[in-house]
């Protein structure tokens, strides 16, 4: 019998990238959902082939959601922004005994999802949150680095996106919502309040990026990595290309009245304006993503700094690859760890490296 994957929010840029990866790397039937009663992009579905079907589904329709999950082998939750989402999809998966993956990228949602650890373990359900590229592939890059050392002491993650990253307005919403308030970061063994989009830092990424600039930004791994590895410091910084987007985002975080970002209409306005701007600048900046992971610690009694980096021409496609590989391993039975986990806690390095090789993603590694 053919296995079935339900991709909730599968008509969006991220969801459709996940569906494409599943078609490429599994034999499963893929059900993509959307709130409208018709398929948004008929040609896109035809390109993916006959194994993709569309299901009209509004997450507010709890009974229809429950039924769709019950008929699936794996559920992939791509319907953001996760600032606004509850954990009903995860709860129904646990009730129905169905494995779960999501592309959540906010601390609040992640904390709520991780609170279902006991229930998921008892149900034999493997649930992996924060999949994608960042968070997601980035977390596995950190685990890869931690395993190179005898003792890890500091983790530093830097992310850069060119223009829109090939994603939709939802990602723009998430970016602005992340500027709302200070967040806690683990610095020198204690939690410290950090203001988002501060402490501009220059880093160097492989071509085509070179020198880029990043700023403090809260991601789920700001706290999941602290729980996963006994380190003293975890830094997560984000930036955009072209650099003038960084200055505009800094103004939104530090100059605009907070009421603008606290008002949903204000966030919608900023998100749509930004998306229109990137549709122009994407023509020369591209839509790629760059990730750099540094792990500082000890090896054979000597201080060492391990650094890895990847670049991809599309942030949206890279997210699909990072999420699709986890769904693939759940379907095949290669990944079975009942409970709710962040990516770095669930995905072994050997499977991660196998997935990256199969998807032609090169991760550059060096000691510096």
C-alpha positions in Angstrom: 0.0 0.0 0.0 1.3 3.5 -0.9 2.3 5.6 2.1 0.7 9.1 2.4 2.2 12.4 3.6 -0.1 15.3 4.5 1.6 18.7 3.9 -0.5 21.3 5.7 0.0 24.6 4.1 1.3 22.8 1.0 0.3 25.5 -1.5 2.7 28.1 0.0 6.3 28.5 -1.2 7.7 26.5 1.7 5.0 23.8 1.6 5.4 23.3 -2.2 9.1 22.9 -1.8 8.6 20.2 0.8 6.2 18.4 -1.5 8.7 18.6 -4.3 11.4 17.0 -2.1 9.1 14.2 -1.1 8.3 13.5 -4.7 12.0 13.3 -5.5 13.1 11.2 -2.6 10.1 9.0 -1.6 7.4 6.9 -3.2 4.7 8.4 -1.1 1.5 10.0 -2.2 1.6 13.7 -1.1 -1.6 15.5 -0.1 -1.1 19.3 -0.1 -3.7 21.4 1.7 -4.9 25.0 1.3 -7.8 27.1 2.7 -9.2 27.9 -0.8 -11.6 25.4 -2.5 -9.4 25.2 -5.6 -5.8 24.4 -6.2 -3.9 27.7 -6.4 -1.3 26.6 -8.9 -2.6 23.9 -11.2 0.6 23.9 -13.3 2.8 23.5 -10.3 0.9 20.5 -9.2 1.1 18.9 -12.7 4.8 19.4 -12.7 5.1 17.4 -9.4 3.2 14.6 -11.0 0.2 12.3 -10.3 1.4 11.5 -6.7 0.3 15.0 -5.6 -3.3 15.6 -4.6 -5.0 18.7 -3.2 -7.2 18.8 -0.2 -9.2 22.0 0.8 -8.6 22.3 4.5 -9.0 25.1 7.0 -7.2 24.5 10.3 -10.3 25.9 12.1 -12.2 22.9 10.9 -11.0 20.6 13.6 -13.0 17.5 12.6 -11.8 17.6 9.0 -8.3 18.2 10.2 -8.5 15.2 12.5 -9.8 13.0 9.7 -7.1 14.1 7.3 -4.4 13.3 9.9 -5.9 9.9 10.6 -5.5 8.9 6.9 -1.8 9.9 6.8 1.5 8.2 7.7 3.4 11.4 8.3 2.1 15.0 8.7 4.3 18.0 7.7 3.0 21.3 9.2 4.0 24.3 7.0 1.1 26.7 7.8 2.8 29.7 9.4 3.4 32.2 10.8 3.8 30.0 13.9 3.5 33.1 16.2 -0.3 32.6 15.6 -0.5 28.8 15.7 -1.6 26.5 18.5 -0.5 22.9 18.8 -3.8 21.3 17.6 -2.1 19.6 14.6 0.5 18.0 16.9 -2.1 17.0 19.4 -4.2 15.2 16.7 -1.1 13.5 15.4 -0.4 12.1 18.9 -4.0 11.0 19.3 -3.9 9.2 15.9 -0.4 7.8 16.3 0.9 9.7 13.3 4.5 11.0 13.0 4.9 14.8 12.7 7.3 17.3 11.3 6.9 21.1 11.2 8.8 24.2 10.0 8.1 26.2 13.1 10.5 29.0 13.7 9.4 30.7 16.9 10.3 30.1 20.5 6.8 30.3 21.9 5.4 27.7 19.6 8.4 25.4 20.1 8.1 25.5 23.9 4.4 24.6 23.6 5.2 21.7 21.2 8.0 20.3 23.4 5.6 20.2 26.4 4.0 17.2 24.7 7.1 15.1 25.1 5.5 12.6 27.5 2.3 12.2 25.5 4.1 11.6 22.2 6.5 9.1 23.7 3.6 7.1 25.2 1.9 7.1 21.8 5.0 6.0 20.0 4.9 9.1 17.9 8.1 10.8 16.6 7.6 14.5 16.4 10.3 16.8 15.0 9.9 20.6 15.3 11.9 23.4 13.7 12.9 21.6 10.5 13.9 23.4 7.4 17.2 25.3 6.8 17.3 27.7 9.7 16.3 26.3 12.0 16.8 22.8 10.7 19.9 22.1 8.7 21.6 24.7 10.8 20.9 22.7 14.0 22.4 19.6 12.4 25.5 21.5 11.3 25.9 22.4 15.0 25.6 18.8 16.1 28.1 17.8 13.5 30.5 20.4 15.0 29.9 19.4 18.6 30.7 15.8 17.8 34.1 16.9 16.4 35.1 18.2 19.8 35.8 16.6 23.2 34.0 19.4 24.9 31.9 22.2 23.3 31.7 25.6 25.1 30.2 28.1 22.6 27.8 27.8 19.7 27.5 30.7 17.2 25.0 30.6 14.3 24.8 33.2 11.6 22.1 33.3 8.8 21.8 35.5 5.7 19.0 35.6 3.2 19.2 37.3 -0.2 16.0 39.3 -0.9 12.9 37.3 -0.4 14.7 34.0 -0.2 12.2 32.7 -2.7 9.6 32.5 0.1 6.3 34.3 0.4 4.7 37.0 2.5 4.4 34.7 5.5 8.2 34.7 6.0 8.1 38.5 5.9 5.5 38.5 8.7 7.6 36.2 10.8 10.6 38.5 10.4 8.7 41.6 11.6 6.9 39.7 14.4 10.4 38.7 15.7 11.2 42.4 16.3 8.4 42.9 18.8 10.3 42.5 22.1 13.6 41.6 23.7 14.4 37.9 24.1 16.6 35.8 26.4 19.9 34.4 25.1 22.3 32.1 26.9 25.5 34.1 27.4 28.4 33.0 29.6 26.3 30.6 31.5 23.3 32.8 32.2 20.2 34.1 30.5 20.5 37.7 29.3 18.0 40.0 27.7 18.8 40.9 24.2 17.2 43.5 22.0 16.5 42.1 18.5 18.4 43.5 15.5 21.3 44.9 17.6 25.1 44.4 17.8 25.8 44.3 14.0 28.5 41.8 13.2 30.4 41.2 10.0 31.0 37.6 8.9 32.4 35.9 5.8 30.5 33.3 3.8 31.4 31.3 0.7 30.6 32.7 -2.7 28.5 34.4 -3.9 28.2 36.1 -0.5 31.6 37.1 0.8 31.4 39.7 3.6 27.9 40.2 5.0 26.4 41.7 8.2 24.2 40.0 10.8 22.3 41.1 14.0 20.9 39.4 17.0 17.7 37.7 16.2 15.6 35.2 18.3 15.3 31.7 16.8 14.1 28.5 18.6 17.7 27.2 18.6 18.5 30.1 20.9 17.2 27.9 23.7 16.9 24.3 22.2 20.7 24.2 21.6 21.2 25.1 25.3 19.1 22.1 26.3 20.8 19.8 23.7 24.4 20.6 24.5 26.2 21.7 27.8 27.6 25.0 26.4 28.1 28.3 28.1 27.0 30.5 25.2 24.6 30.3 22.2 24.5 33.2 19.7 22.0 33.4 16.8 22.3 36.3 14.4 20.5 37.1 11.1 21.0 39.4 8.2 19.8 40.3 4.7 21.3 41.0 1.3 21.4 43.7 0.0 22.6 45.4 3.1 20.1 48.3 3.0 17.4 45.8 4.0 19.4 45.4 7.3 19.2 49.1 7.9 15.4 49.2 7.2 14.9 46.3 9.5 17.0 48.0 12.2 14.8 51.1 11.9 11.7 48.9 12.2 13.1 47.3 15.4 14.6 50.4 17.0 12.8 53.6 15.6 9.2 52.7 14.6 6.7 52.9 17.4 6.1 49.4 18.9 2.4 49.9 18.3 3.1 49.5 14.5 4.4 46.0 15.1 1.9 45.1 17.8 -1.0 46.0 15.4 -1.7 43.1 12.9 -2.5 45.7 10.2 0.9 47.3 10.7 2.7 44.0 10.3 0.6 43.2 7.2 1.5 46.6 5.7 5.3 46.2 6.4 5.2 42.6 5.1 3.6 43.4 1.8 5.7 46.5 1.2 8.9 44.4 1.9 7.7 41.6 -0.3 7.1 44.0 -3.2 10.6 45.5 -2.7 12.3 42.1 -2.7 10.4 41.1 -5.9 12.5 43.9 -7.6 15.8 43.4 -5.8 15.6 39.6 -6.2 16.5 40.2 -9.9 20.1 41.1 -8.9 20.5 39.8 -5.4 19.1 36.3 -6.0 17.0 34.4 -3.5 19.6 32.4 -1.7 20.5 31.6 1.8 23.8 31.3 3.7 24.4 29.6 7.0 27.6 29.6 9.2 27.9 27.5 12.3 30.8 27.9 14.7 31.5 25.6 17.7 34.2 26.6 20.1 35.6 24.1 22.7 38.4 21.7 23.5 39.9 18.8 21.6 42.8 16.7 22.9 43.3 19.3 25.6 43.7 22.2 23.2 41.3 25.0 22.4 39.7 24.5 19.0 37.2 26.4 16.8 35.2 24.4 14.3 33.4 26.2 11.5 31.0 25.0 8.8 29.1 26.8 6.1 26.6 26.2 3.4 25.0 28.3 0.7 22.0 27.5 -1.5 20.5 29.5 -4.4 17.0 29.4 -2.8 16.1 29.7 0.9 12.6 28.3 0.2 14.0 25.2 -1.7 16.7 24.6 1.0 13.9 24.7 3.6 12.0 22.1 1.6 15.1 19.8 1.4 15.7 20.1 5.2 12.2 19.3 6.0 11.7 16.7 3.3 14.6 14.6 4.4 13.2 14.2 8.0 9.8 13.2 6.6 11.6 10.7 4.3 13.5 9.1 7.2 10.2 8.9 9.2 8.5 7.1 6.4 11.4 4.7 5.9 11.7 3.9 9.6 15.3 5.1 9.7 14.3 7.8 12.2 12.2 6.5 15.0 12.5 8.3 18.4 9.2 8.7 20.2 8.7 12.1 21.8 8.9 15.7 20.6 12.4 16.9 19.6 14.3 19.7 18.1 16.1 18.7 14.9 19.6 18.4 16.6 18.1 16.1 19.2 16.4 13.8 16.7 18.5 13.5 13.6 21.8 11.5 13.9 24.7 13.0 12.0 25.2 10.0 9.7 21.6 10.4 8.5 22.0 14.2 8.1 25.1 13.7 6.0 23.4 11.1 3.9 20.5 13.4 3.2 22.7 16.3 2.3 24.8 14.2 -0.1 21.6 12.9 -1.8 20.4 16.4 -2.3 23.7 17.8 -3.6 24.2 20.1 -0.6 27.8 20.7 0.2 28.7 21.8 3.7 32.2 23.3 3.9 34.0 22.4 7.1 37.3 23.8 8.6 39.2 24.4 11.8 40.0 28.1 12.4 
